Structure formats: structure tokens, C-alpha cells
């Protein structure tokens, strides 16, 4: 989840074999992009943004509930 949150702010240059990014790519939440020759980055997909939106909403809703946390 931390890797997805990081991608939510900007594309990230990461080793293409990074297991977190590979898992996010396989799940359709991140994609590899080639911005410059020899430089590969990962960026968040539309589905990844939707997952972050739902997670953030769930956290805010819990914080607004009396007696929780």
C-alpha cells in the first residue's frame, strides 16, 4: 500500500524488478512508462487512483466516527 501511495503523488523511477511495483503492475494499479531512453518509471493507473480514493475515504470516515481510534 505504501508503494501505491507513493505513486499517487508522482511517477517514480524504480528498478523494474522491484517486487512491490511488480505486484501493483500485475494487479493493474501501476504501469511502467518510458519517459526518456534508458529511464523507466512506474506511474499509477486510473484503477490505482480509485483504490487510493476508497482507502482514504475509509480512513477519514473512521476518524469521524465517535469512539473509534
C-alpha positions in Angstrom: 0.0 0.0 0.0 2.9 2.4 0.7 4.2 1.9 -2.8 0.7 2.8 -4.2 0.5 5.9 -2.1 3.9 7.0 -3.3 2.8 6.6 -6.9 -0.3 8.7 -6.1 1.9 11.8 -5.9 4.2 11.4 -8.9 5.8 8.8 -11.2 8.7 7.0 -9.5 11.9 5.8 -11.0 12.3 2.3 -9.6 14.1 -0.9 -10.6 11.8 -2.8 -12.9 12.3 -5.9 -10.8 11.0 -4.3 -7.6 8.5 -6.7 -6.1 6.1 -4.1 -4.8 5.9 -2.4 -8.2 5.6 -5.7 -10.0 2.7 -6.7 -7.8 1.0 -3.3 -8.4 1.5 -3.7 -12.1 0.2 -7.2 -12.1 -2.9 -6.0 -10.2 -3.4 -3.2 -12.8 -2.8 -0.5 -10.2 0.5 0.7 -11.7 2.1 0.8 -15.1 5.6 1.2 -16.5 6.3 4.3 -18.5 9.3 5.1 -20.6 9.8 8.9 -20.3 13.4 9.0 -21.5 15.5 6.4 -23.3 17.0 4.1 -20.7 14.9 5.5 -17.8 11.8 3.6 -16.8 9.3 4.8 -14.2 6.2 3.5 -12.7 3.0 5.6 -12.6 -0.4 5.0 -11.1 -3.3 3.8 -13.3 -6.9 5.1 -13.1 -7.7 1.9 -11.1 -4.9 2.6 -8.7 -6.2 6.2 -8.1 -9.7 4.8 -7.4 -8.3 2.3 -4.9 -6.4 5.2 -3.1 -9.6 7.3 -3.1 -11.6 4.5 -1.5 -8.9 3.8 1.1 -8.6 7.5 2.0 -12.3 7.8 2.3 -12.4 4.8 4.6 -9.7 6.3 6.9 -11.5 9.7 7.1 -14.8 8.0 7.8 -13.3 6.0 10.7 -11.7 9.2 12.1 -15.0 10.9 12.1 -16.8 8.1 14.0 -17.0 8.7 17.7 -15.3 6.1 19.8 -13.1 4.8 17.0 -9.3 5.3 17.5 
